[in-house]
């Protein structure tokens, strides 16, 4: 839909939903969009509980609703086109997740770009917040390797050394957003070389136009014309120590590592014992087979067996 209709619908439903929820917002859109698909709104704290969308949101005047909690999709009338509809997506989230959810979905593909920058340093951002990955665990159990750092947007931007005020506003152009992504202290051009991309990033290159433009056009051009200032090289180990101190997660980190190492030691011990038991079974089986074979040989050669027994008796 054209930007004018999109913004008109967005303003209308933001105001309307404020009658039903204490917190209502829409993520900042990506720059240079000349057409829009769905209208996305995030809400929290319903004024009436228990919240029943089919009943409480009749004022939306939707033709149809599809519920896949916590997301509710409404088919609302397209202005001026009878029989045509626009999809209004309303995501209901807990109050503690509301600010981060709006923040993390802001500026379209921006967090896809930032994610590729922070990943080599052991950091991951998802729909719950910023996490630290424990290096010795992540190759075996990625979920258990995650240590929660914070879901405070200002704290995250400060840690990434990104301008907070710039983030709160729409970027005028895609290149402005790209330049903002490159302003984090974690940006390294080599993280965006096609041949070295991780599987998820290779998938983004094929499916996300902005990400492909960033990888194939913006970063190569910027690298050729801009000298990166890395006066103090940052390592994953350095970021680990800084994050644990800044977000007060050292005790949790140590406990997680200690628990993991204990489990690995117990597993290794079990594997050793299992190997010993297997070896003993094989030895027992070999002995039994030899005993059976010897018995069968004696049965087939009784005279030879008797003579051999007599010789052994003389000795």
ChimeraX attribute file (.defattr): number of C-alpha atoms within 10 A of each C-alpha:
attribute: neighborCount
match mode: 1-to-1
recipient: residues
	/A:1	13
	/A:2	11
	/A:3	12
	/A:4	12
	/A:5	13
	/A:6	19
	/A:7	14
	/A:8	11
	/A:9	19
	/A:10	19
	/A:11	11
	/A:12	12
	/A:13	19
	/A:14	18
	/A:15	13
	/A:16	15
	/A:17	21
	/A:18	16
	/A:19	15
	/A:20	18
	/A:21	16
	/A:22	13
	/A:23	20
	/A:24	24
	/A:25	19
	/A:26	19
	/A:27	16
	/A:28	18
	/A:29	17
	/A:30	19
	/A:31	16
	/A:32	11
	/A:33	11
	/A:34	9
	/A:35	11
	/A:36	14
	/A:37	11
	/A:38	15
	/A:39	18
	/A:40	18
	/A:41	20
	/A:42	21
	/A:43	24
	/A:44	21
	/A:45	17
	/A:46	20
	/A:47	14
	/A:48	11
	/A:49	8
	/A:50	8
	/A:51	14
	/A:52	10
	/A:53	11
	/A:54	13
	/A:55	8
	/A:56	15
	/A:57	16
	/A:58	10
	/A:59	11
	/A:60	16
	/A:61	11
	/A:62	18
	/A:63	12
	/A:64	12
	/A:65	16
	/A:66	12
	/A:67	13
	/A:68	9
	/A:69	11
	/A:70	10
	/A:71	15
	/A:72	17
	/A:73	21
	/A:74	23
	/A:75	19
	/A:76	18
	/A:77	19
	/A:78	16
	/A:79	14
	/A:80	7
	/A:81	8
	/A:82	8
	/A:83	9
	/A:84	11
	/A:85	16
	/A:86	19
	/A:87	19
	/A:88	23
	/A:89	19
	/A:90	22
	/A:91	19
	/A:92	21
	/A:93	18
	/A:94	13
	/A:95	14
	/A:96	11
	/A:97	16
	/A:98	21
	/A:99	18
	/A:100	21
	/A:101	25
	/A:102	19
	/A:103	21
	/A:104	22
	/A:105	18
	/A:106	20
	/A:107	20
	/A:108	15
	/A:109	20
	/A:110	19
	/A:111	17
	/A:112	17
	/A:113	21
	/A:114	21
	/A:115	19
	/A:116	21
	/A:117	24
	/A:118	20
	/A:119	16
	/A:120	15
	/A:121	19
	/A:122	18
	/A:123	22
	/A:124	21
	/A:125	21
	/A:126	14
	/A:127	13
	/A:128	15
	/A:129	19
	/A:130	21
	/A:131	19
	/A:132	23
	/A:133	21
	/A:134	20
	/A:135	17
	/A:136	12
	/A:137	17
	/A:138	14
	/A:139	9
	/A:140	10
	/A:141	11
	/A:142	12
	/A:143	10
	/A:144	13
	/A:145	21
	/A:146	21
	/A:147	20
	/A:148	18
	/A:149	21
	/A:150	18
	/A:151	23
	/A:152	14
	/A:153	19
	/A:154	17
	/A:155	16
	/A:156	17
	/A:157	14
	/A:158	12
	/A:159	16
	/A:160	17
	/A:161	13
	/A:162	18
	/A:163	14
	/A:164	14
	/A:165	8
	/A:166	11
	/A:167	18
	/A:168	12
	/A:169	12
	/A:170	15
	/A:171	19
	/A:172	11
	/A:173	13
	/A:174	18
	/A:175	15
	/A:176	13
	/A:177	22
	/A:178	21
	/A:179	15
	/A:180	17
	/A:181	21
	/A:182	20
	/A:183	15
	/A:184	19
	/A:185	17
	/A:186	24
	/A:187	21
	/A:188	18
	/A:189	15
	/A:190	14
	/A:191	19
	/A:192	23
	/A:193	13
	/A:194	14
	/A:195	9
	/A:196	11
	/A:197	17
	/A:198	13
	/A:199	9
	/A:200	10
	/A:201	21
	/A:202	16
	/A:203	12
	/A:204	18
	/A:205	19
	/A:206	10
	/A:207	11
	/A:208	13
	/A:209	11
	/A:210	19
	/A:211	22
	/A:212	19
	/A:213	15
	/A:214	20
	/A:215	20
	/A:216	15
	/A:217	11
	/A:218	15
	/A:219	22
	/A:220	16
	/A:221	12
	/A:222	14
	/A:223	13
	/A:224	8
	/A:225	9
	/A:226	10
	/A:227	8
	/A:228	12
	/A:229	8
	/A:230	11
	/A:231	6
	/A:232	6
	/A:233	9
	/A:234	12
	/A:235	12
	/A:236	15
	/A:237	12
	/A:238	11
	/A:239	17
	/A:240	19
	/A:241	12
	/A:242	14
	/A:243	18
	/A:244	17
	/A:245	11
	/A:246	12
	/A:247	13
	/A:248	12
	/A:249	17
	/A:250	17
	/A:251	10
	/A:252	13
	/A:253	20
	/A:254	11
	/A:255	11
	/A:256	18
	/A:257	17
	/A:258	12
	/A:259	12
	/A:260	16
	/A:261	14
	/A:262	12
	/A:263	12
	/A:264	12
	/A:265	12
	/A:266	12
	/A:267	12
	/A:268	12
	/A:269	12
	/A:270	12
	/A:271	12
	/A:272	12
	/A:273	12
	/A:274	12
	/A:275	12
	/A:276	12
	/A:277	12
	/A:278	12
	/A:279	12
	/A:280	12
	/A:281	12
	/A:282	12
	/A:283	12
	/A:284	12
	/A:285	12
	/A:286	12
	/A:287	12
	/A:288	12
	/A:289	12
	/A:290	12
	/A:291	12
	/A:292	12
	/A:293	12
	/A:294	12
	/A:295	12
	/A:296	11
	/A:297	13
	/A:298	14
	/A:299	11
	/A:300	11
	/A:301	11
	/A:302	11
	/A:303	11
	/A:304	11
	/A:305	13
	/A:306	12
	/A:307	11
	/A:308	11
	/A:309	11
	/A:310	10
	/A:311	9
	/A:312	9
	/A:313	8
	/A:314	6
	/A:315	5
